[in-house]
Each structure stands twice: as structure tokens, then as C-alpha cells.
Amino acid sequence: MKAEQLLGSFFSKNWFLLGILGALICGYFFSSIGSRLNPCSAATTILVIFIFFNTGFTLPTEKIARGIANIKLHIFLQCFIFCAVPLYFFLMSFVFNSLFSSEVLAGIFALSCIPTTISSCIVFTQNAEGNVAGTMFNAGLANILGIFISPLILSLLLRSGHTAAIEVSEMGRILLGLGMKMLLPLGAGQFVRRFFTDYADSRKKVFSKLNSTAILFIIFFAFSKAASHEGFLSLLADLPWPFVFLAVSHGILLLIAYTAARVFRFPKADQISVIFTAPQKTLAMGLPLMTAYFAAQPEILGIGILPLIFYHSWQLLFAGVLLRFLKNRKLSR
């Protein structure tokens, strides 16, 4: 009975990560089914719209606004998310360019441009007794700004020369598509929330699971479309080194963020907010953004989402270890 309870607890806590693995496996072995269920990417478009309507409906902007006074923290975090992280990966691309395929590098560049997480960085900040209001404000602000800023930064990085073989779609079409699929649903969700605030807050976990389930289907559709192209296996063979690079890079970015926070003399609570917000990247927004950006290039999308999936999983593991370290350090004092 204990073994069954432990197994049930394991699946309950890790169902999303296991679901990602299952979506990738199914996408590879059942690529034809994925193509039939997603004609002209219609199913993916519907899922993206649903995710952002759901995000707008559950995003507590009325609570986020309470953290608006800490201007210094906001400027620091937004600059780190949208400037420092993309700059780091851009400079590193000169060093590791020969180890990465253009598809993998496009995925890493896309990862670097997207905003921080909304839920996990808030949870970790709260458990570590950090500045929760500041984290909430910056997570929400970054995810709204990211709809506009992320594709612009990504276009600049893709035109840097390392990905010359990749054809980048016109920015006007991309921004229009992002607006229709992401910004309008987000705004509509916020509008509906005004009339059902209590309901949205009381069912937040349910809506979060619905979003996660939609993300799993997007992963399945994107991977199944890419798996149908020739040479897909050879591209997968290039991934171990990029994964190692991303794991190390997350630690480096976290260290840079923490050191900078100390240099700028942020109080302890703000430092905790920085280390759990600045280096993290959101799968919930990043995946739909990449799906819209690379809609005409499925062979890039299928490989490009893998760095983001790995980084997202790694950052959660790393944050869990860091949280335990901070709590043990506090108890030992």
C-alpha cells in the first residue's frame, strides 16, 4: 500500500514532466496521427488562443499592481530578462557555434528572448520568504511585454550571422499573428476576469492544469510535424552538448543575477526575488510564441522547442535544490 501511495504521489507531483516525455515519444512514433489531427496547424492555433485566454483570465493584475513602487527592482529584472540573458547567449554562440546546428541555435536564441515564468518563480520566492509582490509584478509585466519584445529580439539574434541558413519570416506577419493568437485572447481573458474574479481565483489550479495539458498537445503536434522530415534523427544526435551547455548556463546566469543584485545593494527579500525570477524562462508562453514565430518552418520548430523544454525542466530542479539550501542555511543560523 505504501509503495502504491509513493508511486501515486510521484505521478501527482511530476505528471507534467512525464507528460512532456510522453508527448515527445508519441510525436516521434505517431507523427502521421499528429499531422492528421492538426491540419494546417489549426489545432495548434486553437490551443495557443486557449492558453492565452486562460492566462488572461487567471492573471491577478489587481494584485500584481501592488508591487509597482519598487522601480529599481523592476528595471533590473526586466533588463536582465530581455537584455542580459539574450546578450549572454549571443556572445556564447561565438564560442560554441561549431557544436550546435542552426536549428538548435535558433531554439537557444528563442529560449533566451522569452520572459520569466509566472507561477513557479512566485512559488519559490514565497517559500524562500522573498519579495512576492515584486516577483508577481515583474513576472506579469515580462509576460505581457514579451509578446512584443521577444519576437523583435529573436529576429535580431537570428540575423546575427550564425543562423544564416534559416529563413526568417517577415516581422509584420509575425507580429500580426502573435497579436491575434496571444495579445487579443490575453486581453479578452482579462476582460472576462473582471466579472468572474472570485471564480477565476478559486479554480486557479484547475485552469493551470488545463494550460499544462494544452502545452502537452502543442509539444506533440510540433514534434510530430518535425519528425516527418528527413534528417530529423541526425538533428536529434546534436542535442547532448547543447543540453550540457544550457544546464551550465543556467547556473552562470543565476550567479550573475545574484552578484549583480548584491552590487546594487538590494535587500535580502529582493535578492531572493532576483535569483528565482531573472534566470527562469516560461514554457507556457515560450512554446506558443515559438510556435507562432516558426509556423512556416516546422523542421526548425520541432528541434527548436527541445532546448526550451530541457531548460524549463532543469530550472525547476535547480530551483528546488536552491530553495532547500536557503532554508537549511536559515535554520543553521
Contacts in CASP RR format, 6 or more apart in sequence:
PFRMAT RR
TARGET T0000
AUTHOR 0000-0000-0000
METHOD contacts of the structure
MODEL  1
MKAEQLLGSFFSKNWFLLGILGALICGYFFSSIGSRLNPCSAATTILVIF
IFFNTGFTLPTEKIARGIANIKLHIFLQCFIFCAVPLYFFLMSFVFNSLF
SSEVLAGIFALSCIPTTISSCIVFTQNAEGNVAGTMFNAGLANILGIFIS
PLILSLLLRSGHTAAIEVSEMGRILLGLGMKMLLPLGAGQFVRRFFTDYA
DSRKKVFSKLNSTAILFIIFFAFSKAASHEGFLSLLADLPWPFVFLAVSH
GILLLIAYTAARVFRFPKADQISVIFTAPQKTLAMGLPLMTAYFAAQPEI
LGIGILPLIFYHSWQLLFAGVLLRFLKNRKLSR
11 18 0 8 1.000
16 212 0 8 1.000
16 216 0 8 1.000
17 313 0 8 1.000
17 316 0 8 1.000
19 216 0 8 1.000
20 216 0 8 1.000
20 219 0 8 1.000
20 309 0 8 1.000
20 313 0 8 1.000
23 216 0 8 1.000
23 217 0 8 1.000
23 219 0 8 1.000
23 220 0 8 1.000
23 223 0 8 1.000
24 219 0 8 1.000
24 220 0 8 1.000
24 223 0 8 1.000
24 309 0 8 1.000
26 220 0 8 1.000
26 224 0 8 1.000
27 34 0 8 1.000
27 220 0 8 1.000
27 223 0 8 1.000
27 224 0 8 1.000
27 227 0 8 1.000
28 223 0 8 1.000
28 224 0 8 1.000
28 227 0 8 1.000
30 224 0 8 1.000
31 223 0 8 1.000
31 224 0 8 1.000
31 225 0 8 1.000
31 227 0 8 1.000
31 228 0 8 1.000
32 224 0 8 1.000
32 228 0 8 1.000
33 224 0 8 1.000
34 220 0 8 1.000
34 221 0 8 1.000
34 224 0 8 1.000
34 225 0 8 1.000
35 224 0 8 1.000
35 225 0 8 1.000
35 228 0 8 1.000
37 43 0 8 1.000
37 221 0 8 1.000
38 44 0 8 1.000
38 221 0 8 1.000
38 224 0 8 1.000
38 225 0 8 1.000
41 221 0 8 1.000
41 291 0 8 1.000
41 295 0 8 1.000
43 217 0 8 1.000
43 221 0 8 1.000
44 218 0 8 1.000
44 221 0 8 1.000
44 222 0 8 1.000
44 291 0 8 1.000
45 181 0 8 1.000
47 214 0 8 1.000
47 217 0 8 1.000
47 218 0 8 1.000
47 288 0 8 1.000
48 181 0 8 1.000
48 182 0 8 1.000
48 218 0 8 1.000
48 288 0 8 1.000
48 291 0 8 1.000
48 292 0 8 1.000
49 181 0 8 1.000
49 185 0 8 1.000
50 185 0 8 1.000
50 210 0 8 1.000
50 214 0 8 1.000
51 185 0 8 1.000
51 211 0 8 1.000
51 214 0 8 1.000
51 215 0 8 1.000
51 284 0 8 1.000
51 288 0 8 1.000
52 181 0 8 1.000
52 182 0 8 1.000
52 183 0 8 1.000
52 185 0 8 1.000
52 186 0 8 1.000
52 288 0 8 1.000
53 185 0 8 1.000
53 186 0 8 1.000
53 188 0 8 1.000
53 189 0 8 1.000
53 192 0 8 1.000
54 189 0 8 1.000
54 207 0 8 1.000
54 210 0 8 1.000
54 211 0 8 1.000
54 214 0 8 1.000
55 118 0 8 1.000
55 143 0 8 1.000
55 186 0 8 1.000
55 189 0 8 1.000
55 211 0 8 1.000
55 284 0 8 1.000
55 285 0 8 1.000
56 185 0 8 1.000
56 186 0 8 1.000
56 187 0 8 1.000
56 188 0 8 1.000
56 189 0 8 1.000
56 190 0 8 1.000
56 193 0 8 1.000
57 189 0 8 1.000
57 190 0 8 1.000
57 192 0 8 1.000
57 193 0 8 1.000
57 196 0 8 1.000
57 200 0 8 1.000
57 207 0 8 1.000
58 193 0 8 1.000
58 200 0 8 1.000
58 201 0 8 1.000
58 204 0 8 1.000
58 207 0 8 1.000
58 208 0 8 1.000
59 118 0 8 1.000
59 140 0 8 1.000
59 186 0 8 1.000
59 190 0 8 1.000
59 193 0 8 1.000
60 136 0 8 1.000
60 201 0 8 1.000
61 140 0 8 1.000
61 190 0 8 1.000
62 197 0 8 1.000
63 136 0 8 1.000
64 136 0 8 1.000
64 137 0 8 1.000
64 139 0 8 1.000
64 140 0 8 1.000
64 141 0 8 1.000
65 137 0 8 1.000
66 133 0 8 1.000
66 137 0 8 1.000
67 133 0 8 1.000
67 134 0 8 1.000
67 136 0 8 1.000
67 137 0 8 1.000
68 74 0 8 1.000
68 137 0 8 1.000
70 131 0 8 1.000
70 133 0 8 1.000
70 134 0 8 1.000
70 137 0 8 1.000
70 270 0 8 1.000
72 264 0 8 1.000
72 266 0 8 1.000
73 131 0 8 1.000
73 134 0 8 1.000
73 138 0 8 1.000
73 266 0 8 1.000
73 270 0 8 1.000
73 273 0 8 1.000
73 274 0 8 1.000
74 134 0 8 1.000
74 137 0 8 1.000
74 138 0 8 1.000
74 141 0 8 1.000
76 260 0 8 1.000
76 261 0 8 1.000
76 264 0 8 1.000
76 266 0 8 1.000
76 274 0 8 1.000
77 116 0 8 1.000
77 138 0 8 1.000
77 142 0 8 1.000
77 273 0 8 1.000
77 274 0 8 1.000
77 277 0 8 1.000
77 278 0 8 1.000
78 138 0 8 1.000
78 141 0 8 1.000
78 142 0 8 1.000
78 145 0 8 1.000
80 257 0 8 1.000
80 260 0 8 1.000
80 274 0 8 1.000
80 278 0 8 1.000
81 115 0 8 1.000
81 116 0 8 1.000
81 142 0 8 1.000
81 277 0 8 1.000
81 278 0 8 1.000
82 113 0 8 1.000
82 115 0 8 1.000
82 142 0 8 1.000
82 145 0 8 1.000
82 146 0 8 1.000
82 149 0 8 1.000
82 150 0 8 1.000
82 153 0 8 1.000
84 253 0 8 1.000
84 256 0 8 1.000
84 257 0 8 1.000
84 278 0 8 1.000
85 112 0 8 1.000
85 253 0 8 1.000
85 278 0 8 1.000
85 279 0 8 1.000
86 109 0 8 1.000
86 112 0 8 1.000
86 113 0 8 1.000
86 153 0 8 1.000
86 157 0 8 1.000
88 112 0 8 1.000
88 249 0 8 1.000
88 252 0 8 1.000
88 253 0 8 1.000
88 256 0 8 1.000
89 108 0 8 1.000
89 109 0 8 1.000
89 111 0 8 1.000
89 112 0 8 1.000
89 157 0 8 1.000
89 249 0 8 1.000
90 109 0 8 1.000
90 112 0 8 1.000
90 157 0 8 1.000
90 160 0 8 1.000
92 245 0 8 1.000
92 249 0 8 1.000
93 100 0 8 1.000
93 105 0 8 1.000
93 108 0 8 1.000
93 109 0 8 1.000
93 160 0 8 1.000
93 162 0 8 1.000
94 162 0 8 1.000
96 241 0 8 1.000
96 245 0 8 1.000
97 105 0 8 1.000
97 162 0 8 1.000
99 238 0 8 1.000
99 241 0 8 1.000
99 242 0 8 1.000
99 245 0 8 1.000
100 108 0 8 1.000
100 238 0 8 1.000
100 241 0 8 1.000
100 242 0 8 1.000
101 235 0 8 1.000
101 238 0 8 1.000
101 303 0 8 1.000
102 162 0 8 1.000
102 163 0 8 1.000
102 164 0 8 1.000
102 165 0 8 1.000
102 166 0 8 1.000
103 166 0 8 1.000
103 235 0 8 1.000
103 299 0 8 1.000
103 300 0 8 1.000
103 302 0 8 1.000
103 303 0 8 1.000
103 304 0 8 1.000
104 235 0 8 1.000
104 238 0 8 1.000
104 239 0 8 1.000
104 242 0 8 1.000
104 303 0 8 1.000
104 304 0 8 1.000
104 306 0 8 1.000
104 307 0 8 1.000
105 162 0 8 1.000
105 163 0 8 1.000
106 158 0 8 1.000
106 163 0 8 1.000
106 166 0 8 1.000
106 294 0 8 1.000
106 300 0 8 1.000
106 304 0 8 1.000
107 290 0 8 1.000
107 300 0 8 1.000
107 303 0 8 1.000
107 304 0 8 1.000
107 305 0 8 1.000
107 306 0 8 1.000
107 307 0 8 1.000
107 308 0 8 1.000
108 242 0 8 1.000
108 246 0 8 1.000
108 307 0 8 1.000
109 154 0 8 1.000
109 157 0 8 1.000
109 158 0 8 1.000
109 163 0 8 1.000
110 154 0 8 1.000
110 286 0 8 1.000
110 289 0 8 1.000
110 290 0 8 1.000
110 293 0 8 1.000
110 304 0 8 1.000
110 307 0 8 1.000
110 308 0 8 1.000
111 246 0 8 1.000
111 281 0 8 1.000
111 307 0 8 1.000
111 308 0 8 1.000
111 311 0 8 1.000
112 153 0 8 1.000
112 157 0 8 1.000
112 281 0 8 1.000
113 146 0 8 1.000
113 149 0 8 1.000
113 150 0 8 1.000
113 151 0 8 1.000
113 153 0 8 1.000
113 154 0 8 1.000
113 157 0 8 1.000
114 146 0 8 1.000
114 150 0 8 1.000
114 281 0 8 1.000
114 282 0 8 1.000
114 285 0 8 1.000
114 286 0 8 1.000
114 289 0 8 1.000
114 290 0 8 1.000
114 308 0 8 1.000
115 139 0 8 1.000
115 140 0 8 1.000
115 142 0 8 1.000
115 143 0 8 1.000
115 145 0 8 1.000
115 146 0 8 1.000
115 150 0 8 1.000
115 281 0 8 1.000
115 282 0 8 1.000
115 285 0 8 1.000
116 138 0 8 1.000
116 139 0 8 1.000
116 142 0 8 1.000
116 143 0 8 1.000
116 277 0 8 1.000
116 278 0 8 1.000
116 280 0 8 1.000
116 281 0 8 1.000
116 282 0 8 1.000
117 139 0 8 1.000
117 280 0 8 1.000
117 281 0 8 1.000
117 282 0 8 1.000
117 283 0 8 1.000
117 284 0 8 1.000
117 315 0 8 1.000
118 139 0 8 1.000
118 140 0 8 1.000
118 143 0 8 1.000
118 282 0 8 1.000
118 284 0 8 1.000
119 208 0 8 1.000
120 280 0 8 1.000
120 316 0 8 1.000
120 319 0 8 1.000
121 135 0 8 1.000
121 139 0 8 1.000
121 276 0 8 1.000
121 277 0 8 1.000
121 280 0 8 1.000
122 132 0 8 1.000
122 135 0 8 1.000
122 136 0 8 1.000
122 139 0 8 1.000
124 276 0 8 1.000
124 319 0 8 1.000
124 320 0 8 1.000
124 322 0 8 1.000
124 323 0 8 1.000
125 131 0 8 1.000
125 132 0 8 1.000
125 135 0 8 1.000
125 272 0 8 1.000
125 273 0 8 1.000
125 276 0 8 1.000
125 277 0 8 1.000
126 132 0 8 1.000
127 323 0 8 1.000
127 327 0 8 1.000
128 272 0 8 1.000
128 276 0 8 1.000
128 323 0 8 1.000
128 326 0 8 1.000
128 327 0 8 1.000
129 269 0 8 1.000
129 272 0 8 1.000
130 268 0 8 1.000
130 269 0 8 1.000
130 270 0 8 1.000
130 272 0 8 1.000
130 273 0 8 1.000
131 267 0 8 1.000
131 269 0 8 1.000
131 270 0 8 1.000
131 272 0 8 1.000
131 273 0 8 1.000
132 273 0 8 1.000
134 270 0 8 1.000
134 273 0 8 1.000
135 273 0 8 1.000
135 276 0 8 1.000
135 277 0 8 1.000
138 273 0 8 1.000
138 277 0 8 1.000
139 277 0 8 1.000
143 282 0 8 1.000
143 285 0 8 1.000
144 186 0 8 1.000
146 285 0 8 1.000
146 289 0 8 1.000
147 178 0 8 1.000
147 179 0 8 1.000
147 182 0 8 1.000
147 183 0 8 1.000
147 186 0 8 1.000
147 289 0 8 1.000
148 175 0 8 1.000
150 286 0 8 1.000
150 289 0 8 1.000
151 171 0 8 1.000
151 174 0 8 1.000
151 175 0 8 1.000
151 178 0 8 1.000
151 289 0 8 1.000
151 293 0 8 1.000
152 171 0 8 1.000
154 293 0 8 1.000
155 168 0 8 1.000
155 171 0 8 1.000
155 174 0 8 1.000
157 163 0 8 1.000
158 166 0 8 1.000
158 168 0 8 1.000
159 168 0 8 1.000
166 297 0 8 1.000
166 300 0 8 1.000
167 297 0 8 1.000
169 293 0 8 1.000
169 295 0 8 1.000
169 296 0 8 1.000
169 297 0 8 1.000
174 292 0 8 1.000
174 293 0 8 1.000
177 292 0 8 1.000
178 289 0 8 1.000
178 292 0 8 1.000
178 293 0 8 1.000
181 288 0 8 1.000
181 292 0 8 1.000
182 285 0 8 1.000
182 288 0 8 1.000
182 289 0 8 1.000
182 292 0 8 1.000
193 200 0 8 1.000
200 207 0 8 1.000
211 284 0 8 1.000
212 284 0 8 1.000
215 283 0 8 1.000
215 284 0 8 1.000
215 287 0 8 1.000
218 287 0 8 1.000
218 288 0 8 1.000
218 291 0 8 1.000
219 287 0 8 1.000
219 305 0 8 1.000
219 309 0 8 1.000
222 287 0 8 1.000
222 291 0 8 1.000
222 298 0 8 1.000
222 301 0 8 1.000
222 302 0 8 1.000
222 305 0 8 1.000
223 302 0 8 1.000
223 305 0 8 1.000
225 298 0 8 1.000
225 301 0 8 1.000
225 302 0 8 1.000
226 232 0 8 1.000
226 298 0 8 1.000
226 299 0 8 1.000
226 301 0 8 1.000
226 302 0 8 1.000
226 303 0 8 1.000
227 302 0 8 1.000
229 298 0 8 1.000
229 299 0 8 1.000
232 299 0 8 1.000
232 303 0 8 1.000
235 303 0 8 1.000
236 303 0 8 1.000
239 303 0 8 1.000
239 306 0 8 1.000
242 307 0 8 1.000
243 307 0 8 1.000
243 310 0 8 1.000
246 307 0 8 1.000
246 310 0 8 1.000
246 311 0 8 1.000
246 314 0 8 1.000
247 310 0 8 1.000
247 314 0 8 1.000
250 279 0 8 1.000
250 311 0 8 1.000
250 314 0 8 1.000
250 315 0 8 1.000
250 318 0 8 1.000
251 279 0 8 1.000
251 318 0 8 1.000
253 278 0 8 1.000
253 279 0 8 1.000
254 275 0 8 1.000
254 278 0 8 1.000
254 279 0 8 1.000
254 318 0 8 1.000
254 322 0 8 1.000
257 274 0 8 1.000
257 275 0 8 1.000
257 278 0 8 1.000
257 279 0 8 1.000
258 271 0 8 1.000
258 274 0 8 1.000
258 275 0 8 1.000
260 274 0 8 1.000
261 270 0 8 1.000
261 271 0 8 1.000
261 274 0 8 1.000
261 275 0 8 1.000
262 271 0 8 1.000
266 274 0 8 1.000
272 326 0 8 1.000
275 322 0 8 1.000
276 319 0 8 1.000
276 322 0 8 1.000
279 315 0 8 1.000
280 315 0 8 1.000
280 319 0 8 1.000
281 308 0 8 1.000
281 311 0 8 1.000
281 312 0 8 1.000
281 315 0 8 1.000
282 312 0 8 1.000
283 308 0 8 1.000
283 309 0 8 1.000
283 312 0 8 1.000
286 308 0 8 1.000
287 305 0 8 1.000
287 308 0 8 1.000
290 301 0 8 1.000
290 304 0 8 1.000
290 305 0 8 1.000
290 308 0 8 1.000
291 301 0 8 1.000
294 300 0 8 1.000
294 301 0 8 1.000
294 304 0 8 1.000
295 301 0 8 1.000
END
